[in-house]
Amino acid sequence: MDFSRLNSLKFDLGSANATLPSLPSTLLDALIPGYGIFSQVVFRLLGFDIGLLVSGCLVVIGLAKGGQYLYHRVYAIFASYFMSSVQIEDEDQLFRQVVEWIAEQNMTRVSRDLMAVTKWVSAYEDSDEEQNAKDEDVLDESGIFNYEKWASNIPPRYEPNFGSDRFWHAGRMFAFSRTKKEKPKSIWNSSDTQFLVIQCVGRSTEPIKELLNHIKRWTLTKEHKMTSVYRPAPKEERRDCAWDRQSCRPSRPMSTVSLDQEQKAKIVMDINEYLHPASARWYAARGIPYRRGYLFHGPPGTGKTSLSFALAGIFGLDIYCISLMEIGLTESDLNKLFTTLPRRCIVLLEDIDSAGLRRTDDDTSDASSDATPSEDGVKVESLPKLPGAAPPVIKSLISLSGLLNTIDGAASHEGRVLIMTTNHPDKLDPALIRPGRVDLQVIFTLATRAQSRDIFMRMYSTTSSSPQTQIPATKPPRPTTPNPQQPALSSTREDDEFLALLAREPELDVVERVELGGMAEEFAQALPEGRFSPAEIQGFLLTRKKEPRRALGEVGAWRDGVLGDRGRGRGKRGV
């Protein structure tokens, strides 16, 4: 291009492009500094008025924005008169179920706007990618399991992002939107609230209800034989007294609970009769509160909590665990938590004897100088700080009368199964365990010979679990080859010796079921009745989980060692 022509240019800013339509140029010159000079240069060099192009672009953008605004206005009017919608908040369990279902649909595979979420699954929730991963993909160069390498094989889950989208189900189109609303900053809860809105064409919400029922059934089939565990939300998020889902674990089979078969059958039949829909009508016709309470008491490690999880698995119930010593948990919070329970569930109050419940006649003493509240809101009795003195007694913010009103008051929740566990039933107030509040007491004892035999059989039986749940044989670590490019380390010899020890894998000891029965009987005879808890016996066998003959040969020395430590006051509970 010949730039010498620029010398002949004469700029007349007062009459820029006077022969052209002046209105767009005048507006652009007022909005964009220097536009007049630039448009004159382009016009005299190229013979083209850039104002026309800019004006055309502005017209197109204006039409597009106007059309977009008109579309949203028309769609809003159409949705308000000819569409139905259902809104779901993130605090509801249905929110998570709907998001997981939509994440599995084709919409998330073709959408161009997604949200990637890391799959933080529990140790029991293996995904298909984890099951299909090869064993060598999770071992490092030395043949040792590497969690980071194993977790890298799990791809993220893709969910719909904030905004609107559409999907088809059962021949009907649904509109789906995910929005977020900011909460006012407060000391209680500053997290944002998310909403899901599902819409469909028509003045009836029945299609959306059918869709939600389908999603709930899909969730049931997806999480079959799984038990969800809930606990109260953290203190800083307890303004709404909501429940947090802590985990989702496989339902525990009743056969794994070390308890007398007749006792287990009695409990199952009692709860089964209580949960039947006809029982609610029977209770109402006779004016009896529709509640059922159980007290599991016995030494630690005898299976009280295990039985609670097994019962939840049998009846397909979720477990809601509450600790009365929860930091900052007041009687008002406890009442609100009970009112938000689902229609059918299991409420587990563990170690009710250690909750430090206050009686109403103790309030005056608690208000005196003998009791001082801690920073967490839990009262601690001030005791003389003498050498060898007992630790301070911690009392809950919940009184005995407050707990009784929550579980047995006029406005208490009905339809739930209340299970209280304790190691010391003699420490409980008689008012707490009277008939009507505790309908059935179950005594858990230390292991009998029959229970010891069953634990041994269950540990080493090859038919007690599916092939997918069998413990894989451990591969010996692969010897490392020296790298000539790396300098030799002073600990190379020690590392080789350590890997050599790891390579000495114990041989897998497979025993036929007939022989295993005789070994289980001999194992049970070696342990005295009523001296060891099922948890202690199981802990001993777990360190020898693939060597039944070794466990049988070493049980005598283990028994004498544990009993000897107890006699010396050491109370050893390990292996």
N, C-alpha and C positions, 0 to 999 in steps of 0.2 A: 504494500500500500504506500502511496506517495503522501508522506506526512507534510510535504511542503505546502499542500493545499490549506493546511491549518493556518498559515500566515495570512491568507486572504479572507479569513473569517472575520466578520464584524458582528459583534453581539449587540443587540438592541433589547436590553432587559425590559424596557418599558413596553415594547410591542412584540414580545416573544411569540412566534408562531401566530402572528395576527391574522394570516390568511387561513388558518386552520380553526376548527372549532375551539373556541377559547375557554369555554367553561371547564372541561376536564383538566386542561393544562393549568388554568388559574387555580383550581382546587389542589392539584398535585403540587404546584409550586408553593402554595401556602403550607401544605402538610410536609413536604420533603424539601429541606434546604438545598439549593443548588440544582433543583430539577430543571429550571428554565435554561440554564447554560448547557446542561447535559442533553436536553431534548433538542436544542438548536444544533449542537455538534452532530448528533445522530441524524437529524433531518438534512443538514447540508452535505454531510458526507455520504449518506446512504439514500437520501431522498425518501425517508420513511419517518412518519410521525410516531414516536414511541408512545405518545399519549393515547392513541387509539388502542394499542396493545394493552397498556395498563388499564385503560377504561374497560376494555373487554374482559380482562381478568377479574376486575372488581365486580363487573356485572355477573360473571359466572359464579364467583364466590358468594355474592349476595343471594343469587338464585338458589345455590346449594344450601346456604344457611337458612334461607327462608323455607325451602322445601323440607329441610330437616326439622325446623321448628313446627311447620305445619303438620308433618308426619307425627311428631310426638304429641301434638295437641289432639289430632284426630284419633291417634291410638289411645290416648288417655281417656277421651270421651267414649270411644268404643269399649275400652276395658271397664269403665265405670258402669256402663249400661248393659253390655252384652257379654261380659266375661266374669267368671268366679275365681276367687283366689283364697289361698290358705297360707298363713304366715307361721313360721316356726322360729323360735329363739334358740340361740346356741346353748342355753342352760338346760334345754330339754334333751333327753336321750334320743329323741327322734331326729334331732338335727344331725347327729353323727351318723345315724343309720341312713338318712337320705343322702348325705354327702358321699358315703362309701358306696351306696348303690349307684349314684350318678357317675362316680369315678369308674365303675365297671361298664358303663354303657358306651355305645359307639360315638356319642357326642364328644366325649373327651379324647377320642382317637382322631377325630377330624377337626376339632376346634383349633383355632390359631391363638387362643388366649387361655392359658392354663396356669395353674398354681402347682408347683412341685412341692411335695411333702415327704419328709424322710419317714420311712416305715420304722417307727420305734415300737416294735412288737415285743411281747414278753418272751421269756425263754421257752414257753410252751407253744406259742403261735408261729409255727414254722410256715413260711410261705412256700409256694410251688418252686420259686427260684432256689430257695434254700434246700428243699428236698432233692432237687435235681443237680445240685452242686456236687462235683466229684470230690472224693476224699483228698486227692492230691492237691486240689485247689485251695485247701484251707490249712495246709502244712507249710512251714517255712523250710529254708534250706537244710535245717537240722532235723526235720521230721517232727517238729513240735507244732501243736495247734496254735495258730495265730488268729486271734479274734478280728483284728483289723482287716486281715486278708479275707477272712470269711464274710465279714459284714460288707465288704466292698462288692460282693456278688449280688447284693440285694438292691435292685433298682428302686428309685423313689416312686411314690404313688402320685398320680396326676389328678388333681381335682379342678373343678370349674373355678375360674378366677372371679373376682368381684365384678359384677355387671350382669347382663342379661344374655340368655341363650335359649334355644328351643330344642326339644327332642320329641320323638314319637314313641308312644307306648300303646299297645293294643289297638292300633289303627287310629289313634287320636293324638293330636298335637298339643303339647304342653309348653308353656313359657316358664322359664326358670330364671330367677334373679337372686343374686347374693349381694347383700349390702352390709355396710358397717356403720354403726352409730357410736360416736364418741360419748363417753360418760364424763360427767364433771369430775375433776380431780378431787380426790378425798383420801382420807387415811384408811378408808375401808377397802375400797376397790376402785382402781383407776384404769382397769382394762376395758377395752371397747367391747360392745355387744354386737354380735353378728345376727343377721336375719336371713332366712330363706323364705321366698315367696314363690309359690307354685300357682300358675294360672291356667285356665282352659276356657275355650269358647263355650258359652252357654250360661244360663242363669242358675244352674244347679251345681253344687259342689260335690255331688256324688261321684263323678269321675276322679276327682282329686282324692276323695276318701278311699275309693277302691285302689288307687295307686299307692297311697300310704299303707293300706292293709297289705298290699302285695309286697311292699318294701319290708314291712315287719315280718312277714312270712319268709321272705328271702333272707333276712338277718337270722331268723331262727334256724333255717337250714344251713346257713353259713357258719354259725357258731354253735352247732349242735354239740351236746355233751361238754359245754363250757359253762363255767360259773363266773359271773361278774361280781367283783368285790368292791363295795363303796365305803368311803369314810367321809366324815365331815370335811368341808372345805377348809383350807388354812385360815388362820386367824385374820389375816389382812383381807381375806375375801369372804368373810362370814357375815356380811351385812344382810344378805338374802338367805342365810342359813341353808345353803345348797349342799348337795352331796357331790363328791368327786369320785369318778370311777378310777380306782387305783390299779386294778389288774383284771384280766380275764384268763382264768386258768382252767385246765381240763377238770371235769367233774370227777370227784374221787369215788371209785367203786366202794360199795359197802363192804365188800370182802376184805378190803385193806384196813378196816377198822378193827382193832383188837378189843372186842367186846363179846360177851356171851351172846350166842345166836338168838336165844329167847328174848333177851333184853332188846336186841336190835329189831327183832320182829315186832315186839310190843310197841316200840317207839314209832316205827314206820306205819303200823296199822292205826295208831292213835292220830298221827298227823294226817294220814290219808283220809280218815273219816272227818276230821276237822276241816280240811281244805275242800271237801266236796261242796259244790254249790247248794245242794239241798240242806246242808248243815246250817248255812247262814239263815235260811228261812225257819229252820227248826229253832235256832237260838232266838230269833226275833219273835216267834209266836209265843214263847215262854218268858219273854222279858229278860233273857240272860245275855250279858255282854258277850259279843262274838270275839273272844280273845282266848289265846292258849299260851301258857307259859311252862317252861321246863328249866330245871336246875341240874346241871352236870357237875358233879363234885367228885374229887379224888386227887391223888398225888400228881405232881407234874409229870408230863410225858406219858400219860395213860390213854390219850386219844380223845379228849373232850372237844377240842377244836376240830380235830379230824372228823369226828362224827357229825359236827355241824355242817361242814363242807360236803360230806357224803349225803346228808339229808337234802341239802340244796340241790345237788346233782340229780337225785332221784325224782324230786318233784319239780325240777326246772325253775327253781326260785333263785333270785339274787340275794346276796348276803350284804347287810348293812351293819358294819362294825362300829361300835361306839365305845370310847374310853372315857369314863367319867372324870378321869384326871387330865383330859385334854386341856391344853393351856387356854385360859380365857373362856371356857365353856360354862355358861350360866344356865340357870333353870329356864329362862326365857328362850335361850338358844335351843335347849334340849326339847322344849315343847314344839318349837317351830320345825325342828328336824323330824320329829315324829309325825307332825301333820303333813309333811311332804313325802311321806313314805308311799310306795305304790300299794295297790289293793292287796296283793299277796307278796310276801317277802319273809325273810328270816332276819330278825334283829338280834345281833350277837353282842352281849355285854360281857366282856371277858374280865376275869379276876375281879368280880364284884366285891370281894372281901377287902381288897387293897385300895378301894376308891376313897376311903376316908370320909364317908357320908356323915353329915352333921344332923343330929336330931334337933327338933325345934327348941327343946329345953336347953340346948348347948349354945344357942345364939348369944345369950348374955355373956357367957364366959368367953366366947369368941370375940366379942366386941371389946373386951377388956384388954389390958396390956399383956395378957398371957398369950395372945395370938396376934401376929402381925402379918399383914398381907404382903406377898412378894411382888416383884415387878410384873410377873405373869398373871397375877390375879389369883394365885393359889395360896391359901392360908397355911402358914407354918407356925406351929406352936413354939414359943420361945422357951427352951429348956436350959437349965444351968450347964454351962460348958465345962464339965468336969472330965478328967481323964477317964476313959473307959465308959463314958455315959452313952446312952442309946442315941441314935440319930434323931433329929427332930421329926415329929409326926406331921405329915402333910395331909391337909384336909381339902376336899374338893369344894368348889363354890356351890355345889348342888347339895341340898339337904335331903334327908331321907324322905320327908313329907313331899318335897318337890319331885323326887323320883317316883314315889308312889302315885302322885297325881298324874304324872306323865304316862305311866304304864297302866294305871287302873282308875283314872279319874273319869268324871262325867264326860269330858270332851276328848278322852284319849282315843287313839287310833284303833280301829277294829279290822280284823282280817289278817293281821300279821302273826307270825310265830316268834315268840320271844324266848331266847335261850340265854341263860345266865350260867357262867362257869366260875368255879371257885376251887381253890385248893384247901380251904378251911371252912367248911359249912358251919362249924360251931361259932364262928365269928360273926355270922350274919344275924341281923335283927329278925326276931320271929315275925314281925309285921311284914317283912319283905317276902317271906317264903310261905305265908299262910295259904291255904287252899283258896283258889280263885285268882291268885297272882302266880303261884307256881302250882300247876296241876299235876305234874309228874316229876319226881326226882329220880335221877339215874346215877347209880354209884359206879365209879370207875376204880378198879383195884389194880395193884401191881400184877405183873404177868403171871398167869397160871401156866401149868405145863402144857395145857392144850393151846394156849395163846403162843407160847414159845415155839411149839411145833408148827403152828400155822405160819408164824413169821419166817421160820426157816424154809418151809415149803414155798411160800410166796416169793422169797428172795431168789431161790435157785431153780424154780420151775420154769421150763421152757415153753409151757403152754399157757402161762398166766397172762401173757401179753402178745400182741401181734408182732410179726417180724419187723415192722417199721419201728417199734419201740424197744427192740432188743439192743443191748449195749454192743456197739461194734467192737471187734477185736482191735486192740491197739497195735499199730505198726511200730516196729523199732525205729529209732531215729536213724536217718541216713548219715553215714560218715562224711564229714566235710573234707573236701580236697583243698590242699593249700594253694594259695594264689601267689605265684612268684612275684607279682607286682606289688604285693602288700608286704610291709615289714613284719617279721615274726614278732609275736607278742610273748611276754614273759609267762602268761597264763595259758599258753597253748597246751602244755602237758596236762594241767589241771582240767582244761576243757575237754580234752580227749578222754581222760579218766571218767569225767562226769557223764559224757555221752555213752561211754562203754557201760556204765551202770544203768543208764536208761535203756540201753539196748537189751539188757537182760530182762525181757518181758516174761512175766509168769505165764506158764502154759494154761490155756483155757481148759478148765476142768468141767467136762460135760458128764452128768450123771443121769442114768435112766430113772424114770419116775418111780419104779418099784424100789430100786436101791435108795432113791432119795427119801422115800417114806421111812425106811429103816434108819437112815442117818438123822432125819428130823426127830424121830422118837428118841434116839440116843442123845441128840443135842438137848432136847427138853428134859431128859432125866438128869443131865449134868447141871442144870440150873435149879436152885431151890425155888419153890413157889412163894410168891408174895415178897420177893426181895429185890427184883429188878423191874424197872418200868419197860413197857414195850419200846419206848424211844431209845433207852440204853441198849437193849438187845439189837435193835435195828441199826444203831450207830456202830456197834461192834461188827455186824455182818457187812455193813457198807464198805468197810476197808478191805473186805475179802469177798467182794460181790461176785467174783468169777472163780472162787476157790472154795467150794463147799467142804472138801476134805481138810483143807488147812483150817477153816473155821471150826470144824469139829475137833480137830486136834489141839487147837489153842484155846478152846472155850474154858477149859479147866483152869489154866493159868490166869486168864482174864478174870474169871469169877473170883478166884482167891485174891488177886490183886485189888479188885474193887472192894471186896468185903473187908480186906485188911486195911485199906485206906479209910474206910468208914469207921472201923473200930478205933483207928488212931485219931479220928476227928477231922480228917482231911476232906471227906466227902467227895472223893474223886468220882466223876461221872463220865470220863472219857474212855478211850480205848487203852 
